[in-house]
Amino acid sequence: MNSAPKFQTLTGKKVGSHRGRLRVFLVLLALLFGPSPALAADGGPFSWQSLSFDGGVAPILSGPISGTIDGTPVPSQSLENLENTGLDFHLRWSSQVAPHLGLRFSVGYMAFAPSMGFHGLSALPLTAGATVPLVDPRYASGGIIPYLAADIGPSFNTLSANSGNAGSVSLTFDVGVGALYPINPSFSVYAEVLPTLIQGPVSSQNVSTGTSVSSGSMWTLPILLGVTYNYGLPSQK
C-alpha cells in the first residue's frame, strides 16, 4: 500500500487540495464549537444559546448636520439640539461558545422625538457582535457577571420630510460594558451601557424638493436593561 505523508493531503492539487481545505475547516469548527475539554468531567459541551430583549434611553452626545429640508434650513448645526433623548430597544440571539466568549446577533429600533420644530429621527440597526464575560459563567453561582460587548452592522435610518425620507443606510458600531445577574439556570437580567456610533444617519440630495441635507457621525449613549432566556444548557451531573 502507498503511505503518503499526511501533509500531502493538505498541499496536493485538485481533489486532494479541496479535501484538505475541507478537513482543516472542519477541524477549526470542531475546536471552536465542539465540547470543551475543561467541561468533559461535567458531562456536556460548553455551548448554550439565549434569547434576550432589552430597552432603555439613548441620549445623543454629538452629531453635526447641515443643509435644508423641504426648503427650510436646519435650525441647528447639531443633532443633539434637534432631537430629544431617544428610546432604544433590541431583540438578541446569543450563543455562549467558550467560557469567555459569546456571539450575538441583534435587531434594534431607536427613535428620537424632534425638537425645535425639526423631524423625528429613527434607526433600525442589524448587528453582529460578541460579549466577553470577565468571570467564567460556570462558576459565578449567585453573583454578578461583568462583561464587555461590541456590535457592528448596517443601520437603516429614517428622517421624515414632506418630500420623502431624508435618512440613509449607514454603518453603526458600539462598544461598552454590561453586567448580568443569573436568577436561575434559565433566566437572567442584565444591564448594558453601549456608546454607539451611527455614521451619517441623515443624507438626502433632492434639490427639486428643496431637500439637500447631510450629517456627520452621530454618537449616542444607550443605557439598557434587559432579560435573557437561556436554552440548550449543558447537561449537569
C-alpha atoms as an extended CHARMM CRD file, in Angstrom:
* protein
*
       237  EXT
         1         1  MET       CA              0.0000000000        0.0000000000        0.0000000000  PROA      1               0.0000000000
         2         2  ASN       CA              1.0690000000        3.5870000000       -0.6440000000  PROA      2               0.0000000000
         3         3  SER       CA              1.6310000000        5.5470000000        2.5090000000  PROA      3               0.0000000000
         4         4  ALA       CA              1.7370000000        9.2400000000        1.5960000000  PROA      4               0.0000000000
         5         5  PRO       CA              2.7580000000       11.7900000000        4.2140000000  PROA      5               0.0000000000
         6         6  LYS       CA             -0.2130000000       13.4290000000        5.8920000000  PROA      6               0.0000000000
         7         7  PHE       CA              0.7280000000       16.9150000000        4.6950000000  PROA      7               0.0000000000
         8         8  GLN       CA              0.2550000000       15.8480000000        1.0800000000  PROA      8               0.0000000000
         9         9  THR       CA             -3.4950000000       15.7940000000        1.6620000000  PROA      9               0.0000000000
        10        10  LEU       CA             -3.3360000000       19.4790000000        2.5330000000  PROA      10              0.0000000000
        11        11  THR       CA             -0.8880000000       20.5780000000       -0.1340000000  PROA      11              0.0000000000
        12        12  GLY       CA             -1.8720000000       18.3410000000       -3.0480000000  PROA      12              0.0000000000
        13        13  LYS       CA             -3.6350000000       19.7860000000       -6.0730000000  PROA      13              0.0000000000
        14        14  LYS       CA             -7.1770000000       19.4720000000       -7.3870000000  PROA      14              0.0000000000
        15        15  VAL       CA             -9.2930000000       16.9730000000       -5.3840000000  PROA      15              0.0000000000
        16        16  GLY       CA             -6.7050000000       16.4430000000       -2.6910000000  PROA      16              0.0000000000
        17        17  SER       CA             -6.3570000000       20.1660000000       -2.1660000000  PROA      17              0.0000000000
        18        18  HSD       CA            -10.1080000000       20.6850000000       -1.7700000000  PROA      18              0.0000000000
        19        19  ARG       CA            -10.3880000000       17.7430000000        0.6210000000  PROA      19              0.0000000000
        20        20  GLY       CA             -7.5130000000       19.0780000000        2.6610000000  PROA      20              0.0000000000
        21        21  ARG       CA             -9.0510000000       22.5140000000        2.9910000000  PROA      21              0.0000000000
        22        22  LEU       CA            -12.3780000000       20.9600000000        3.9820000000  PROA      22              0.0000000000
        23        23  ARG       CA            -10.6710000000       18.9010000000        6.6830000000  PROA      23              0.0000000000
        24        24  VAL       CA             -8.9050000000       21.9590000000        8.0800000000  PROA      24              0.0000000000
        25        25  PHE       CA            -12.2050000000       23.8710000000        8.0900000000  PROA      25              0.0000000000
        26        26  LEU       CA            -13.9860000000       21.0390000000        9.9170000000  PROA      26              0.0000000000
        27        27  VAL       CA            -11.1960000000       20.7930000000       12.4750000000  PROA      27              0.0000000000
        28        28  LEU       CA            -11.4390000000       24.5380000000       13.1630000000  PROA      28              0.0000000000
        29        29  LEU       CA            -15.2050000000       24.2720000000       13.5900000000  PROA      29              0.0000000000
        30        30  ALA       CA            -14.7460000000       21.3650000000       15.9660000000  PROA      30              0.0000000000
        31        31  LEU       CA            -12.2360000000       23.3210000000       18.0320000000  PROA      31              0.0000000000
        32        32  LEU       CA            -14.4930000000       26.3780000000       18.2000000000  PROA      32              0.0000000000
        33        33  PHE       CA            -17.8870000000       24.7930000000       18.7270000000  PROA      33              0.0000000000
        34        34  GLY       CA            -17.0470000000       21.3290000000       19.9880000000  PROA      34              0.0000000000
        35        35  PRO       CA            -17.1120000000       20.1540000000       23.6060000000  PROA      35              0.0000000000
        36        36  SER       CA            -14.6900000000       21.9740000000       25.8590000000  PROA      36              0.0000000000
        37        37  PRO       CA            -12.0480000000       19.6690000000       27.4180000000  PROA      37              0.0000000000
        38        38  ALA       CA            -12.4280000000       21.6380000000       30.6510000000  PROA      38              0.0000000000
        39        39  LEU       CA            -16.0610000000       20.5530000000       30.7990000000  PROA      39              0.0000000000
        40        40  ALA       CA            -15.5580000000       16.9070000000       29.9470000000  PROA      40              0.0000000000
        41        41  ALA       CA            -15.9400000000       15.9790000000       33.5850000000  PROA      41              0.0000000000
        42        42  ASP       CA            -19.2370000000       17.8650000000       33.7440000000  PROA      42              0.0000000000
        43        43  GLY       CA            -20.7630000000       15.5840000000       31.1370000000  PROA      43              0.0000000000
        44        44  GLY       CA            -21.6600000000       18.0380000000       28.3760000000  PROA      44              0.0000000000
        45        45  PRO       CA            -20.4720000000       20.6130000000       25.8740000000  PROA      45              0.0000000000
        46        46  PHE       CA            -19.9830000000       24.1880000000       26.9970000000  PROA      46              0.0000000000
        47        47  SER       CA            -22.0760000000       25.9480000000       24.3790000000  PROA      47              0.0000000000
        48        48  TRP       CA            -25.6040000000       27.1600000000       25.0290000000  PROA      48              0.0000000000
        49        49  GLN       CA            -27.9230000000       29.7030000000       23.4060000000  PROA      49              0.0000000000
        50        50  SER       CA            -30.1350000000       32.5100000000       24.6480000000  PROA      50              0.0000000000
        51        51  LEU       CA            -32.8220000000       34.9560000000       23.5750000000  PROA      51              0.0000000000
        52        52  SER       CA            -32.7770000000       38.4500000000       25.0680000000  PROA      52              0.0000000000
        53        53  PHE       CA            -34.8340000000       41.6180000000       24.9940000000  PROA      53              0.0000000000
        54        54  ASP       CA            -33.6480000000       44.9630000000       26.3020000000  PROA      54              0.0000000000
        55        55  GLY       CA            -34.6750000000       48.5830000000       26.1960000000  PROA      55              0.0000000000
        56        56  GLY       CA            -33.7070000000       51.9480000000       27.5810000000  PROA      56              0.0000000000
        57        57  VAL       CA            -32.8500000000       55.5500000000       26.8630000000  PROA      57              0.0000000000
        58        58  ALA       CA            -30.3770000000       56.8470000000       24.2770000000  PROA      58              0.0000000000
        59        59  PRO       CA            -29.3020000000       60.4820000000       24.6170000000  PROA      59              0.0000000000
        60        60  ILE       CA            -27.4710000000       61.9630000000       21.6250000000  PROA      60              0.0000000000
        61        61  LEU       CA            -23.9590000000       63.1040000000       22.5510000000  PROA      61              0.0000000000
        62        62  SER       CA            -22.9710000000       64.7300000000       19.2520000000  PROA      62              0.0000000000
        63        63  GLY       CA            -23.7760000000       64.8040000000       15.5540000000  PROA      63              0.0000000000
        64        64  PRO       CA            -23.1430000000       67.6220000000       13.0710000000  PROA      64              0.0000000000
        65        65  ILE       CA            -25.8040000000       68.3560000000       10.4460000000  PROA      65              0.0000000000
        66        66  SER       CA            -26.1950000000       70.9820000000        7.7290000000  PROA      66              0.0000000000
        67        67  GLY       CA            -28.4050000000       71.8270000000        4.7630000000  PROA      67              0.0000000000
        68        68  THR       CA            -32.1010000000       72.3310000000        4.1090000000  PROA      68              0.0000000000
        69        69  ILE       CA            -35.1750000000       70.1010000000        4.4280000000  PROA      69              0.0000000000
        70        70  ASP       CA            -38.2880000000       70.9950000000        2.4160000000  PROA      70              0.0000000000
        71        71  GLY       CA            -36.6260000000       74.3010000000        1.5630000000  PROA      71              0.0000000000
        72        72  THR       CA            -36.0500000000       75.2500000000        5.2130000000  PROA      72              0.0000000000
        73        73  PRO       CA            -32.5240000000       75.4220000000        6.6740000000  PROA      73              0.0000000000
        74        74  VAL       CA            -31.9570000000       73.1020000000        9.6220000000  PROA      74              0.0000000000
        75        75  PRO       CA            -32.4920000000       75.2000000000       12.7840000000  PROA      75              0.0000000000
        76        76  SER       CA            -29.2900000000       73.9580000000       14.4220000000  PROA      76              0.0000000000
        77        77  GLN       CA            -25.9820000000       72.5060000000       13.2920000000  PROA      77              0.0000000000
        78        78  SER       CA            -26.0760000000       69.8170000000       15.9970000000  PROA      78              0.0000000000
        79        79  LEU       CA            -28.3850000000       66.8040000000       16.1000000000  PROA      79              0.0000000000
        80        80  GLU       CA            -28.2890000000       66.7980000000       19.9070000000  PROA      80              0.0000000000
        81        81  ASN       CA            -30.2160000000       70.0980000000       19.7680000000  PROA      81              0.0000000000
        82        82  LEU       CA            -32.6890000000       68.8820000000       17.1290000000  PROA      82              0.0000000000
        83        83  GLU       CA            -33.6040000000       65.5410000000       18.7310000000  PROA      83              0.0000000000
        84        84  ASN       CA            -34.6520000000       64.7710000000       22.2910000000  PROA      84              0.0000000000
        85        85  THR       CA            -33.3260000000       61.7470000000       24.1920000000  PROA      85              0.0000000000
        86        86  GLY       CA            -34.4130000000       58.6420000000       22.3150000000  PROA      86              0.0000000000
        87        87  LEU       CA            -35.7040000000       55.2020000000       23.2030000000  PROA      87              0.0000000000
        88        88  ASP       CA            -33.6570000000       52.1520000000       22.1980000000  PROA      88              0.0000000000
        89        89  PHE       CA            -34.8100000000       48.5050000000       22.0330000000  PROA      89              0.0000000000
        90        90  HSD       CA            -33.1160000000       45.2580000000       20.9590000000  PROA      90              0.0000000000
        91        91  LEU       CA            -34.0480000000       41.6400000000       20.3510000000  PROA      91              0.0000000000
        92        92  ARG       CA            -30.9210000000       39.4720000000       20.5230000000  PROA      92              0.0000000000
        93        93  TRP       CA            -29.9520000000       35.8680000000       19.8650000000  PROA      93              0.0000000000
        94        94  SER       CA            -26.7270000000       34.7610000000       21.5340000000  PROA      94              0.0000000000
        95        95  SER       CA            -24.5330000000       31.6920000000       21.7240000000  PROA      95              0.0000000000
        96        96  GLN       CA            -22.0230000000       31.2400000000       24.5280000000  PROA      96              0.0000000000
        97        97  VAL       CA            -19.3020000000       29.3190000000       22.7020000000  PROA      97              0.0000000000
        98        98  ALA       CA            -16.4840000000       29.4570000000       25.2620000000  PROA      98              0.0000000000
        99        99  PRO       CA            -16.0750000000       30.4140000000       28.9380000000  PROA      99              0.0000000000
       100       100  HSD       CA            -15.0670000000       33.9520000000       27.9860000000  PROA      100             0.0000000000
       101       101  LEU       CA            -16.6940000000       34.3970000000       24.5700000000  PROA      101             0.0000000000
       102       102  GLY       CA            -20.2680000000       34.7960000000       23.4010000000  PROA      102             0.0000000000
       103       103  LEU       CA            -21.5160000000       35.6330000000       19.9090000000  PROA      103             0.0000000000
       104       104  ARG       CA            -24.7330000000       37.5620000000       19.3430000000  PROA      104             0.0000000000
       105       105  PHE       CA            -26.9690000000       38.8740000000       16.5780000000  PROA      105             0.0000000000
       106       106  SER       CA            -29.3320000000       41.7740000000       17.2320000000  PROA      106             0.0000000000
       107       107  VAL       CA            -32.2500000000       43.6210000000       15.6770000000  PROA      107             0.0000000000
       108       108  GLY       CA            -32.7600000000       47.0500000000       17.1890000000  PROA      108             0.0000000000
       109       109  TYR       CA            -35.0600000000       50.0380000000       16.9740000000  PROA      109             0.0000000000
       110       110  MET       CA            -34.0570000000       53.5320000000       18.0550000000  PROA      110             0.0000000000
       111       111  ALA       CA            -36.4190000000       56.5190000000       17.9060000000  PROA      111             0.0000000000
       112       112  PHE       CA            -35.9570000000       60.1780000000       18.8110000000  PROA      112             0.0000000000
       113       113  ALA       CA            -38.6280000000       62.8310000000       19.3670000000  PROA      113             0.0000000000
       114       114  PRO       CA            -37.9990000000       66.0520000000       17.3970000000  PROA      114             0.0000000000
       115       115  SER       CA            -37.1160000000       69.3890000000       18.9630000000  PROA      115             0.0000000000
       116       116  MET       CA            -37.0190000000       72.9710000000       17.6230000000  PROA      116             0.0000000000
       117       117  GLY       CA            -39.6410000000       72.1050000000       15.0080000000  PROA      117             0.0000000000
       118       118  PHE       CA            -37.3380000000       69.5570000000       13.3580000000  PROA      118             0.0000000000
       119       119  HSD       CA            -38.1730000000       65.9990000000       12.2360000000  PROA      119             0.0000000000
       120       120  GLY       CA            -38.0850000000       62.7740000000       14.2640000000  PROA      120             0.0000000000
       121       121  LEU       CA            -35.1220000000       60.5030000000       13.5260000000  PROA      121             0.0000000000
       122       122  SER       CA            -35.3680000000       56.7110000000       13.8200000000  PROA      122             0.0000000000
       123       123  ALA       CA            -32.9280000000       53.8740000000       13.1490000000  PROA      123             0.0000000000
       124       124  LEU       CA            -33.1920000000       50.1120000000       12.6150000000  PROA      124             0.0000000000
       125       125  PRO       CA            -29.7570000000       48.5230000000       13.2440000000  PROA      125             0.0000000000
       126       126  LEU       CA            -28.9910000000       44.9100000000       12.2920000000  PROA      126             0.0000000000
       127       127  THR       CA            -25.7730000000       43.9110000000       14.0240000000  PROA      127             0.0000000000
       128       128  ALA       CA            -23.4650000000       41.0190000000       14.7960000000  PROA      128             0.0000000000
       129       129  GLY       CA            -21.2660000000       41.1750000000       17.8450000000  PROA      129             0.0000000000
       130       130  ALA       CA            -19.5460000000       39.4980000000       20.7440000000  PROA      130             0.0000000000
       131       131  THR       CA            -19.5580000000       39.5110000000       24.5130000000  PROA      131             0.0000000000
       132       132  VAL       CA            -16.5580000000       38.7350000000       26.7110000000  PROA      132             0.0000000000
       133       133  PRO       CA            -17.5400000000       37.6280000000       30.2430000000  PROA      133             0.0000000000
       134       134  LEU       CA            -14.8720000000       38.6680000000       32.7470000000  PROA      134             0.0000000000
       135       135  VAL       CA            -15.9980000000       35.8590000000       35.0640000000  PROA      135             0.0000000000
       136       136  ASP       CA            -16.4740000000       32.2600000000       33.9370000000  PROA      136             0.0000000000
       137       137  PRO       CA            -20.2940000000       31.8380000000       33.8900000000  PROA      137             0.0000000000
       138       138  ARG       CA            -19.9540000000       28.2420000000       35.1260000000  PROA      138             0.0000000000
       139       139  TYR       CA            -18.5290000000       29.3820000000       38.4480000000  PROA      139             0.0000000000
       140       140  ALA       CA            -20.4740000000       32.6130000000       39.0020000000  PROA      140             0.0000000000
       141       141  SER       CA            -23.1480000000       30.9990000000       41.1540000000  PROA      141             0.0000000000
       142       142  GLY       CA            -25.2440000000       33.6860000000       42.8230000000  PROA      142             0.0000000000
       143       143  GLY       CA            -23.0360000000       36.5180000000       41.6310000000  PROA      143             0.0000000000
       144       144  ILE       CA            -22.9600000000       39.2560000000       39.0160000000  PROA      144             0.0000000000
       145       145  ILE       CA            -21.1110000000       38.5160000000       35.7630000000  PROA      145             0.0000000000
       146       146  PRO       CA            -19.4790000000       41.6450000000       34.2980000000  PROA      146             0.0000000000
       147       147  TYR       CA            -18.7030000000       41.5830000000       30.5820000000  PROA      147             0.0000000000
       148       148  LEU       CA            -17.5110000000       43.6070000000       27.6170000000  PROA      148             0.0000000000
       149       149  ALA       CA            -19.6730000000       43.9060000000       24.5000000000  PROA      149             0.0000000000
       150       150  ALA       CA            -19.2780000000       45.1470000000       20.9210000000  PROA      150             0.0000000000
       151       151  ASP       CA            -21.5360000000       45.0740000000       17.8410000000  PROA      151             0.0000000000
       152       152  ILE       CA            -21.2800000000       46.2010000000       14.2130000000  PROA      152             0.0000000000
       153       153  GLY       CA            -23.6090000000       46.2360000000       11.2190000000  PROA      153             0.0000000000
       154       154  PRO       CA            -25.8320000000       48.3530000000        8.9570000000  PROA      154             0.0000000000
       155       155  SER       CA            -28.3330000000       50.8750000000       10.2740000000  PROA      155             0.0000000000
       156       156  PHE       CA            -31.4270000000       51.7900000000        8.2610000000  PROA      156             0.0000000000
       157       157  ASN       CA            -32.1820000000       55.3850000000        9.2260000000  PROA      157             0.0000000000
       158       158  THR       CA            -35.3510000000       57.4020000000        8.6160000000  PROA      158             0.0000000000
       159       159  LEU       CA            -35.9510000000       61.1450000000        8.8540000000  PROA      159             0.0000000000
       160       160  SER       CA            -39.3760000000       62.0080000000        7.5020000000  PROA      160             0.0000000000
       161       161  ALA       CA            -39.7020000000       65.0450000000        5.2530000000  PROA      161             0.0000000000
       162       162  ASN       CA            -42.6000000000       66.3310000000        3.1780000000  PROA      162             0.0000000000
       163       163  SER       CA            -40.7400000000       65.1610000000        0.0870000000  PROA      163             0.0000000000
       164       164  GLY       CA            -39.9010000000       61.7170000000        1.4650000000  PROA      164             0.0000000000
       165       165  ASN       CA            -37.1970000000       60.1230000000        3.5750000000  PROA      165             0.0000000000
       166       166  ALA       CA            -34.0780000000       62.1660000000        4.3130000000  PROA      166             0.0000000000
       167       167  GLY       CA            -32.4650000000       59.2890000000        6.1880000000  PROA      167             0.0000000000
       168       168  SER       CA            -29.7660000000       56.9370000000        4.9420000000  PROA      168             0.0000000000
       169       169  VAL       CA            -28.3480000000       53.4340000000        5.2180000000  PROA      169             0.0000000000
       170       170  SER       CA            -25.0840000000       53.6360000000        7.1160000000  PROA      170             0.0000000000
       171       171  LEU       CA            -22.6960000000       51.7470000000        9.3820000000  PROA      171             0.0000000000
       172       172  THR       CA            -23.2830000000       51.5120000000       13.1140000000  PROA      172             0.0000000000
       173       173  PHE       CA            -20.8300000000       50.3420000000       15.7600000000  PROA      173             0.0000000000
       174       174  ASP       CA            -20.9810000000       50.0960000000       19.5380000000  PROA      174             0.0000000000
       175       175  VAL       CA            -18.6520000000       49.0250000000       22.3160000000  PROA      175             0.0000000000
       176       176  GLY       CA            -19.3530000000       49.0700000000       26.0190000000  PROA      176             0.0000000000
       177       177  VAL       CA            -19.8110000000       47.1730000000       29.2570000000  PROA      177             0.0000000000
       178       178  GLY       CA            -22.5560000000       45.1300000000       30.8480000000  PROA      178             0.0000000000
       179       179  ALA       CA            -23.4450000000       43.1710000000       33.9470000000  PROA      179             0.0000000000
       180       180  LEU       CA            -25.5770000000       40.0150000000       34.0260000000  PROA      180             0.0000000000
       181       181  TYR       CA            -27.2900000000       38.5720000000       37.0980000000  PROA      181             0.0000000000
       182       182  PRO       CA            -28.4970000000       34.9360000000       36.8130000000  PROA      182             0.0000000000
       183       183  ILE       CA            -31.8660000000       34.4280000000       38.5260000000  PROA      183             0.0000000000
       184       184  ASN       CA            -31.8350000000       30.6960000000       37.8080000000  PROA      184             0.0000000000
       185       185  PRO       CA            -30.2420000000       28.4880000000       35.1120000000  PROA      185             0.0000000000
       186       186  SER       CA            -32.8200000000       29.6020000000       32.5340000000  PROA      186             0.0000000000
       187       187  PHE       CA            -33.3740000000       33.3020000000       33.2560000000  PROA      187             0.0000000000
       188       188  SER       CA            -31.0890000000       36.2670000000       33.8430000000  PROA      188             0.0000000000
       189       189  VAL       CA            -31.4180000000       40.0330000000       33.9720000000  PROA      189             0.0000000000
       190       190  TYR       CA            -28.7540000000       42.3740000000       32.6700000000  PROA      190             0.0000000000
       191       191  ALA       CA            -27.7690000000       45.9900000000       32.1230000000  PROA      191             0.0000000000
       192       192  GLU       CA            -25.5730000000       47.4870000000       29.4060000000  PROA      192             0.0000000000
       193       193  VAL       CA            -24.0480000000       50.8710000000       28.6600000000  PROA      193             0.0000000000
       194       194  LEU       CA            -23.1400000000       50.9550000000       24.9570000000  PROA      194             0.0000000000
       195       195  PRO       CA            -21.6600000000       54.1260000000       23.4310000000  PROA      195             0.0000000000
       196       196  THR       CA            -22.9160000000       53.8690000000       19.8410000000  PROA      196             0.0000000000
       197       197  LEU       CA            -21.7390000000       55.4590000000       16.5970000000  PROA      197             0.0000000000
       198       198  ILE       CA            -24.0370000000       55.8250000000       13.5800000000  PROA      198             0.0000000000
       199       199  GLN       CA            -22.2040000000       57.1400000000       10.5340000000  PROA      199             0.0000000000
       200       200  GLY       CA            -24.1000000000       59.8460000000        8.6360000000  PROA      200             0.0000000000
       201       201  PRO       CA            -27.6870000000       58.9640000000        9.6520000000  PROA      201             0.0000000000
       202       202  VAL       CA            -29.1110000000       61.8500000000        7.5840000000  PROA      202             0.0000000000
       203       203  SER       CA            -28.3010000000       62.1940000000        3.8820000000  PROA      203             0.0000000000
       204       204  SER       CA            -30.5520000000       63.3670000000        1.0610000000  PROA      204             0.0000000000
       205       205  GLN       CA            -29.8270000000       65.3790000000       -2.0810000000  PROA      205             0.0000000000
       206       206  ASN       CA            -33.0880000000       66.2810000000       -3.8210000000  PROA      206             0.0000000000
       207       207  VAL       CA            -32.7710000000       69.8700000000       -4.9900000000  PROA      207             0.0000000000
       208       208  SER       CA            -36.1230000000       69.8170000000       -6.8100000000  PROA      208             0.0000000000
       209       209  THR       CA            -37.9750000000       69.3480000000       -3.5000000000  PROA      209             0.0000000000
       210       210  GLY       CA            -35.8110000000       71.7370000000       -1.5070000000  PROA      210             0.0000000000
       211       211  THR       CA            -34.1080000000       68.9830000000        0.4800000000  PROA      211             0.0000000000
       212       212  SER       CA            -30.3340000000       68.9230000000        0.4640000000  PROA      212             0.0000000000
       213       213  VAL       CA            -29.0580000000       67.7970000000        3.8380000000  PROA      213             0.0000000000
       214       214  SER       CA            -26.2460000000       65.6980000000        5.2640000000  PROA      214             0.0000000000
       215       215  SER       CA            -24.8870000000       64.8030000000        8.6780000000  PROA      215             0.0000000000
       216       216  GLY       CA            -21.6580000000       63.5780000000       10.1570000000  PROA      216             0.0000000000
       217       217  SER       CA            -21.2420000000       60.6930000000       12.5650000000  PROA      217             0.0000000000
       218       218  MET       CA            -23.7400000000       60.6800000000       15.4300000000  PROA      218             0.0000000000
       219       219  TRP       CA            -22.7820000000       59.4210000000       18.8910000000  PROA      219             0.0000000000
       220       220  THR       CA            -25.4210000000       58.1670000000       21.3080000000  PROA      220             0.0000000000
       221       221  LEU       CA            -25.1780000000       56.6440000000       24.7820000000  PROA      221             0.0000000000
       222       222  PRO       CA            -27.7900000000       53.8760000000       25.1830000000  PROA      222             0.0000000000
       223       223  ILE       CA            -28.3810000000       52.7410000000       28.7760000000  PROA      223             0.0000000000
       224       224  LEU       CA            -30.2580000000       49.4430000000       28.6190000000  PROA      224             0.0000000000
       225       225  LEU       CA            -31.9770000000       46.9610000000       30.9210000000  PROA      225             0.0000000000
       226       226  GLY       CA            -32.9380000000       43.5090000000       29.6850000000  PROA      226             0.0000000000
       227       227  VAL       CA            -33.9440000000       39.9320000000       30.3900000000  PROA      227             0.0000000000
       228       228  THR       CA            -32.3860000000       36.7470000000       28.9660000000  PROA      228             0.0000000000
       229       229  TYR       CA            -33.8070000000       33.2620000000       28.4920000000  PROA      229             0.0000000000
       230       230  ASN       CA            -31.1720000000       30.5060000000       28.1990000000  PROA      230             0.0000000000
       231       231  TYR       CA            -31.7800000000       27.2320000000       26.3840000000  PROA      231             0.0000000000
       232       232  GLY       CA            -29.6590000000       24.3280000000       25.1800000000  PROA      232             0.0000000000
       233       233  LEU       CA            -27.8390000000       24.3270000000       28.5110000000  PROA      233             0.0000000000
       234       234  PRO       CA            -25.0840000000       21.7270000000       29.0900000000  PROA      234             0.0000000000
       235       235  SER       CA            -26.1860000000       18.6340000000       30.9710000000  PROA      235             0.0000000000
       236       236  GLN       CA            -25.2830000000       18.6070000000       34.6280000000  PROA      236             0.0000000000
       237       237  LYS       CA            -24.1350000000       15.6060000000       36.6300000000  PROA      237             0.0000000000
